[in-house]
Amino acid sequence: MELEEYYPTACERWILTHHARDIADLFVGEPFNLIDLGSGDGSKTNVLLSELTARKHDFTYIPIDISEAAVQDQTKQLRADFPELEVRGIVAEYFNGLMWHSQFANKRNLVLFLGSNVGNFRRSEARTFMRTMWNFLQPGDLVLTGFDLKKNIDVMMGAYNDSLGITKQFNMNLLHRINKELGGNFDISKWRHYATYDLFSGAMESYLVSRVAQDVEVHAINQVFHFDPFEPIHTEYSYKFLESDIISLAEDTGFVIEQQYYDDRRYFLDSLWRVEKRIGL
Ligand SMILES: C[S@@+](CC[C@H](N)C(=O)[O-])C[C@H]1O[C@@H](n2cnc3c(N)ncnc32)[C@H](O)[C@@H]1O
């Protein structure tokens, strides 16, 4: 995330740094919940938390992440960095966390869905996801979603094929983890990382490609998998967006766009949506 070539993190940090005031202005004098879906290490969210706490906003920060270690580490760090902050971390899948929270929510919510996590869904899945989120929220609630925009293909390719090979290691790590946690016997040297941009789907796609004919055993499921030379394992989608895609996604799922926050290079967009619920919607 800190790599120069992996631009999304720097872009979104730029956006939050330059618009933290505008976002804080949305809740002047009104208590609210700040929900962080897939909060991770929360390093970019800290930019917002600094602004909100400095201005003495009355809010509860609710990070939701499926990774227990992520929630624990972040909560510990927040206690040290923002001792006054009320934090209620939830270790859960996105919607289980939202459902749990919605039972007690008696204030307006601002939901953060940062890091272009939405881009990991296929386009139809992204619609279902945003509509499900809408179902859990009340009219007037806000959602700030990070979208990685379509741009110079070389820039996108560079982010997934960086010169230090970090993204390659990130992808290969799947095989290490299958070996370690599921008793697999993948020989890493027989695989290569391959990431490419698909013009038709508009997504960066990551693969692990078998270099040779090979059999791999995974003890946990007692199964052997045969791979032909050049056979791929598809590991990730990262869909890229046009502003028009984002507008139709909001409209189709019951939201109204309140603000579009771009970074200075217009590589990335944090789009602020308001939940609207009218009869018939
Ligand atoms: C790419 S990181 C983004 C972290 C942070 N929001 C940011 O923008 O820097 C994605 C995070 O989402 C979490 N995550 C992925 N799928 C999830 C799910 N279905 N439910 C809850 N958390 C999930 C991961 O554990 C990870 O911490």
The ligand as a Gaussian input file, in Angstrom:
#p B3LYP/6-31G(d) Opt

LIG

0 1
 C       -7.959000      -3.805000       1.015000
 S       -8.257000      -3.782000       2.755000
 C       -8.850000      -2.124000       2.915000
 C       -8.590000      -1.567000       4.287000
 C       -9.029000      -0.126000       4.495000
 N      -10.475000       0.047000       4.365000
 C       -8.316000       0.781000       3.529000
 O       -8.983000       1.336000       2.646000
 O       -7.106000       0.941000       3.634000
 C       -9.726000      -4.751000       2.867000
 C      -10.165000      -5.091000       4.284000
 O      -11.492000      -5.619000       4.208000
 C      -11.578000      -6.785000       5.018000
 N      -12.605000      -7.639000       4.428000
 C      -12.568000      -8.271000       3.217000
 N      -13.706000      -8.925000       2.993000
 C      -14.498000      -8.730000       4.079000
 C      -15.807000      -9.152000       4.431000
 N      -16.528000      -9.896000       3.604000
 N      -16.319000      -8.750000       5.602000
 C      -15.585000      -7.977000       6.469000
 N      -14.333000      -7.534000       6.169000
 C      -13.801000      -7.915000       4.990000
 C      -10.183000      -7.382000       4.983000
 O       -9.953000      -8.209000       6.122000
 C       -9.293000      -6.146000       4.942000
 O       -8.918000      -5.712000       6.234000

